Amino acid sequence: MAFSDIEYQAVKQDVERFVESIRPPKNVRNELDIVYTISGYTIDIGEIRPKWQGMPGDKIFNPSARIKYVRSINRWKIYWMRRDMKWHLYSTEISLTEALEVVRVDPDCCFFG
């Protein structure tokens, strides 16, 4: 299952506002930008940058934070990717706003260094 249309639009609006607030300056965005994807109940936030060895215009997405809504407990779980390239639980929050704030503050330098 996924978010209803109304829930999806609310989540998308909150995440867009968050991502816009942490994006690098416009003159850098060609080389490094912050983007997000929403799939089902999962939001991935990360960097997009040109592929090191690839065709001009090829980009690579490196997710840094994963926020998942768990409807059964009505909570948002935040995950971070360790160097083993697996997602590990970071914390559980009551609202999406709180989860996004944890990613913004990044007290343990897990998401964006």
GROMACS elastic network, one bead per residue, 0.5 to 0.9 nm:
[ bonds ]
;  ai    aj funct       b0    kb
    1    40     6  0.64231   500
    1    41     6  0.78310   500
    2     8     6  0.83213   500
    2    39     6  0.77169   500
    2    41     6  0.56357   500
    2    42     6  0.89545   500
    3     6     6  0.77894   500
    3     7     6  0.54921   500
    3     8     6  0.52547   500
    3     9     6  0.89336   500
    3    11     6  0.88021   500
    3    40     6  0.66303   500
    3    41     6  0.65261   500
    4     7     6  0.51391   500
    4     8     6  0.59087   500
    4     9     6  0.85603   500
    5     8     6  0.50470   500
    5     9     6  0.61894   500
    5    10     6  0.86869   500
    6     9     6  0.52758   500
    6    10     6  0.63439   500
    6    11     6  0.87026   500
    7    10     6  0.51619   500
    7    11     6  0.61097   500
    7    12     6  0.84584   500
    8    11     6  0.51333   500
    8    12     6  0.59193   500
    8    13     6  0.84610   500
    8    38     6  0.87418   500
    9    12     6  0.50356   500
    9    13     6  0.60386   500
    9    14     6  0.86364   500
   10    13     6  0.51807   500
   10    14     6  0.63037   500
   10    15     6  0.86824   500
   11    14     6  0.52103   500
   11    15     6  0.61216   500
   11    16     6  0.84697   500
   11    38     6  0.89191   500
   11    96     6  0.77609   500
   12    15     6  0.51793   500
   12    16     6  0.59137   500
   12    17     6  0.84789   500
   12    38     6  0.78345   500
   13    16     6  0.51691   500
   13    17     6  0.61645   500
   13    18     6  0.86199   500
   14    17     6  0.52501   500
   14    18     6  0.62507   500
   14    19     6  0.87260   500
   14    96     6  0.79755   500
   14    97     6  0.74500   500
   14   100     6  0.87324   500
   15    19     6  0.60347   500
   15    20     6  0.84256   500
   15    36     6  0.77843   500
   15    43     6  0.84402   500
   15    45     6  0.89035   500
   15    96     6  0.86440   500
   15    97     6  0.88122   500
   15   100     6  0.77567   500
   16    19     6  0.51675   500
   16    20     6  0.59829   500
   16    21     6  0.85488   500
   16    35     6  0.87118   500
   16    36     6  0.80706   500
   17    20     6  0.52311   500
   17    21     6  0.63341   500
   18    21     6  0.52086   500
   18    22     6  0.66947   500
   18    23     6  0.89056   500
   18   100     6  0.70741   500
   18   101     6  0.85986   500
   18   104     6  0.82704   500
   19    22     6  0.53350   500
   19    23     6  0.60912   500
   19    34     6  0.65717   500
   19    35     6  0.66570   500
   19    36     6  0.74901   500
   19    45     6  0.80045   500
   20    23     6  0.53760   500
   20    24     6  0.88128   500
   20    34     6  0.81739   500
   20    35     6  0.87612   500
   21    24     6  0.87637   500
   22    34     6  0.73832   500
   22   104     6  0.77304   500
   23    26     6  0.83458   500
   23    29     6  0.79482   500
   23    32     6  0.88778   500
   23    33     6  0.61525   500
   23    34     6  0.54046   500
   23    35     6  0.82235   500
   24    27     6  0.82279   500
   24    28     6  0.63505   500
   24    29     6  0.63403   500
   24    32     6  0.74570   500
   24    33     6  0.63454   500
   24    34     6  0.75185   500
   25    28     6  0.55979   500
   25    29     6  0.65994   500
   25    33     6  0.88681   500
   26    29     6  0.53053   500
   26    30     6  0.79733   500
   26    33     6  0.89387   500
   27    30     6  0.71100   500
   27    31     6  0.87066   500
   28    31     6  0.56372   500
   28    32     6  0.60801   500
   28    33     6  0.75115   500
   29    34     6  0.82550   500
   29    48     6  0.88939   500
   29    49     6  0.83595   500
   30    33     6  0.71116   500
   30    49     6  0.74386   500
   30    50     6  0.80021   500
   31    48     6  0.81304   500
   31    49     6  0.54193   500
   31    50     6  0.62567   500
   32    47     6  0.66396   500
   32    48     6  0.58524   500
   32    50     6  0.76756   500
   33    46     6  0.83300   500
   33    47     6  0.55774   500
   33    48     6  0.53150   500
   33    49     6  0.65675   500
   34    45     6  0.71952   500
   34    46     6  0.55746   500
   34    48     6  0.61615   500
   34    49     6  0.89203   500
   35    44     6  0.83957   500
   35    45     6  0.58751   500
   35    46     6  0.57014   500
   35    47     6  0.61784   500
   35    48     6  0.67146   500
   35    61     6  0.83370   500
   35    63     6  0.88222   500
   36    43     6  0.68409   500
   36    44     6  0.54071   500
   36    46     6  0.63242   500
   36    47     6  0.85109   500
   36    63     6  0.82938   500
   37    42     6  0.81100   500
   37    43     6  0.56729   500
   37    44     6  0.52686   500
   37    45     6  0.67206   500
   37    46     6  0.89461   500
   38    41     6  0.72745   500
   38    42     6  0.57188   500
   38    44     6  0.65580   500
   39    42     6  0.52629   500
   39    43     6  0.65305   500
   39    44     6  0.83758   500
   40    43     6  0.82726   500
   40    68     6  0.89430   500
   41    67     6  0.83362   500
   41    68     6  0.56157   500
   41    69     6  0.52920   500
   41    70     6  0.75208   500
   41    71     6  0.87247   500
   42    66     6  0.68573   500
   42    67     6  0.58428   500
   42    69     6  0.66088   500
   43    65     6  0.81607   500
   43    66     6  0.56358   500
   43    67     6  0.51109   500
   43    68     6  0.62675   500
   43    69     6  0.86344   500
   44    63     6  0.61117   500
   44    64     6  0.74521   500
   44    65     6  0.58444   500
   44    67     6  0.65178   500
   44    68     6  0.86749   500
   45    62     6  0.84681   500
   45    63     6  0.55438   500
   45    64     6  0.59287   500
   45    65     6  0.52227   500
   45    66     6  0.63850   500
   45    67     6  0.82942   500
   46    61     6  0.67686   500
   46    62     6  0.54634   500
   46    65     6  0.64996   500
   46    66     6  0.88102   500
   46   111     6  0.82956   500
   46   112     6  0.81810   500
   47    60     6  0.81652   500
   47    61     6  0.57587   500
   47    62     6  0.52311   500
   47    63     6  0.63230   500
   47    64     6  0.73044   500
   47   112     6  0.87736   500
   48    59     6  0.64643   500
   48    60     6  0.55303   500
   48    62     6  0.62880   500
   48    63     6  0.84862   500
   49    52     6  0.86858   500
   49    58     6  0.85538   500
   49    59     6  0.54058   500
   49    60     6  0.56219   500
   49    61     6  0.68240   500
   49    62     6  0.83556   500
   50    53     6  0.86666   500
   50    54     6  0.82177   500
   50    56     6  0.79613   500
   50    57     6  0.67924   500
   50    58     6  0.58194   500
   50    60     6  0.61119   500
   50    61     6  0.89725   500
   51    54     6  0.55507   500
   51    55     6  0.78648   500
   51    56     6  0.82829   500
   51    57     6  0.81250   500
   51    58     6  0.56444   500
   51    59     6  0.50325   500
   51    60     6  0.55699   500
   52    58     6  0.88694   500
   52    59     6  0.87361   500
   52    60     6  0.88758   500
   53    56     6  0.89706   500
   53    58     6  0.89365   500
   54    57     6  0.81846   500
   54    58     6  0.61340   500
   54    59     6  0.84832   500
   55    58     6  0.55316   500
   56    59     6  0.86390   500
   63    66     6  0.75197   500
   63    80     6  0.87958   500
   63    81     6  0.78625   500
   63   111     6  0.87365   500
   64    79     6  0.86860   500
   64    80     6  0.62813   500
   64    81     6  0.63332   500
   64   110     6  0.78551   500
   64   112     6  0.65604   500
   65    78     6  0.70862   500
   65    79     6  0.59479   500
   65    80     6  0.51468   500
   65    81     6  0.71091   500
   65    87     6  0.87548   500
   65   103     6  0.72492   500
   65   110     6  0.83429   500
   65   111     6  0.56907   500
   65   112     6  0.84616   500
   66    77     6  0.80937   500
   66    78     6  0.57511   500
   66    80     6  0.63903   500
   66    81     6  0.83434   500
   66    87     6  0.79049   500
   67    76     6  0.64433   500
   67    77     6  0.55816   500
   67    79     6  0.62757   500
   67    80     6  0.89582   500
   67    96     6  0.82761   500
   67    99     6  0.73148   500
   67   100     6  0.83049   500
   68    75     6  0.84007   500
   68    76     6  0.54819   500
   68    77     6  0.51561   500
   68    78     6  0.65147   500
   68    79     6  0.80689   500
   69    73     6  0.88892   500
   69    74     6  0.72601   500
   69    75     6  0.59905   500
   69    77     6  0.63717   500
   69    96     6  0.83425   500
   70    73     6  0.58708   500
   70    74     6  0.57648   500
   70    75     6  0.55380   500
   70    76     6  0.61357   500
   70    77     6  0.73203   500
   71    75     6  0.68420   500
   71    76     6  0.86082   500
   72    75     6  0.81296   500
   73    76     6  0.87957   500
   74    94     6  0.72997   500
   74    95     6  0.85820   500
   75    92     6  0.65933   500
   75    93     6  0.58372   500
   75    94     6  0.50054   500
   75    95     6  0.66635   500
   75    96     6  0.84528   500
   76    91     6  0.85087   500
   76    92     6  0.56717   500
   76    93     6  0.51526   500
   76    94     6  0.61501   500
   76    95     6  0.62941   500
   76    96     6  0.63594   500
   76    98     6  0.88207   500
   76    99     6  0.67587   500
   77    89     6  0.71438   500
   77    90     6  0.75717   500
   77    91     6  0.59262   500
   77    93     6  0.62664   500
   77    94     6  0.88164   500
   77    99     6  0.76260   500
   78    88     6  0.84758   500
   78    89     6  0.60741   500
   78    90     6  0.53922   500
   78    91     6  0.52991   500
   78    92     6  0.61030   500
   78    93     6  0.77435   500
   78    99     6  0.67270   500
   78   100     6  0.89163   500
   78   102     6  0.85971   500
   78   103     6  0.83112   500
   79    87     6  0.57675   500
   79    88     6  0.51984   500
   79    91     6  0.71633   500
   80    86     6  0.81640   500
   80    87     6  0.54260   500
   80    88     6  0.54184   500
   80    89     6  0.65721   500
   80    90     6  0.62281   500
   80   110     6  0.64355   500
   80   111     6  0.64153   500
   81    84     6  0.76286   500
   81    85     6  0.57821   500
   81    86     6  0.54502   500
   81    88     6  0.61508   500
   81    89     6  0.89480   500
   81   110     6  0.78876   500
   81   111     6  0.79427   500
   82    85     6  0.55971   500
   82    86     6  0.60847   500
   82    87     6  0.66897   500
   82    88     6  0.70396   500
   82   110     6  0.81264   500
   83    86     6  0.75227   500
   84    87     6  0.86213   500
   89    92     6  0.81463   500
   90   110     6  0.88300   500
   91    99     6  0.84196   500
   91   102     6  0.87965   500
   92    99     6  0.77103   500
   93    96     6  0.74203   500
   93    97     6  0.88703   500
   93    98     6  0.62032   500
   93    99     6  0.56846   500
   93   102     6  0.88819   500
   94    97     6  0.85742   500
   94    98     6  0.68889   500
   94    99     6  0.77738   500
   95    98     6  0.52846   500
   95    99     6  0.63679   500
   95   100     6  0.87460   500
   96   100     6  0.60791   500
   96   101     6  0.84908   500
   97   100     6  0.52130   500
   97   101     6  0.61964   500
   97   102     6  0.87643   500
   98   101     6  0.50367   500
   98   102     6  0.63120   500
   98   103     6  0.88192   500
   99   102     6  0.51798   500
   99   103     6  0.65263   500
   99   104     6  0.87561   500
  100   103     6  0.50923   500
  100   104     6  0.61593   500
  100   105     6  0.87081   500
  101   105     6  0.60685   500
  101   106     6  0.82559   500
  102   105     6  0.52816   500
  102   106     6  0.58289   500
  102   107     6  0.76656   500
  103   106     6  0.50181   500
  103   107     6  0.83856   500
  103   110     6  0.85561   500
  103   111     6  0.66194   500
  103   112     6  0.84483   500
  104   107     6  0.87160   500
  104   111     6  0.86003   500
  104   112     6  0.88241   500
  105   108     6  0.87797   500
  105   109     6  0.86397   500
  106   109     6  0.52046   500
  106   110     6  0.64380   500
  106   111     6  0.63902   500
  106   112     6  0.74621   500
  106   113     6  0.80538   500
  107   110     6  0.78329   500
  108   111     6  0.83196   500
  108   113     6  0.83642   500
  109   112     6  0.63325   500
  110   113     6  0.59293   500
